[in-house]
Every structure is written in C-alpha cells, then in structure tokens.
C-alpha cells in the first residue's frame, strides 16, 4: 500500500515503514503526527484519487531527528564586468518514519 501525501507543501509518495527527509516540521524527536491531506491511495490493483484530498484517509508518522541538508553553492558572474557573487544555503530537514497509512 502506498499514498501520496502533502507534507509542508511538498507532495511525497510514502509507504509503510519508509524513512524519508521532508522540509522541517514542528516537534521533538519521538513525536507522532498525522497528516490528513492524502491526495492518492494505491493498493495492489485499486487506486483512490481525491478531489483534492481523500476524506477520512490519514498517514501517521514519527519524527526521528532534525537535520540540515547539503550545502548548495550559488555562483553568479557577468563576464568582462568585474562582477562575481558567491552565496550558499542549507535546507532545514526532518527525518521521519511512516508508521501507518489508513484509507
């Protein structure tokens, strides 16, 4: 069984007992959360699509840890203009484990 769920504005395909990184969530490690914005639920041969979400469907997750993503380096330049700009940033992420999908 799998589901496509909207987590913090990002659509993720999740399955039970999967560990994945999502944009930062509020909560301490060990906290259990549920998301009710489930857009699609698929079983072996049956697919349920919501308009825009499926009523009564939820995805339960557990927060494992908060972390930072890899550093992205941004370099801009304009040739023959003596212009260079170096910047970078790291995204704040949360590692989660999907515990249950109910539809």
Buried (B, 14 or more C-beta within 10 A) or exposed (E): BBBBBBBEEEEBEBEBEBEBBBEBBEBEEEEEBEBEBBBBBBEEEEEBEBEEBBEEBBBBBBBBEBEEEEEEEEEEEEEEEEEEEEEEEEEEBBBBBBBBBEB
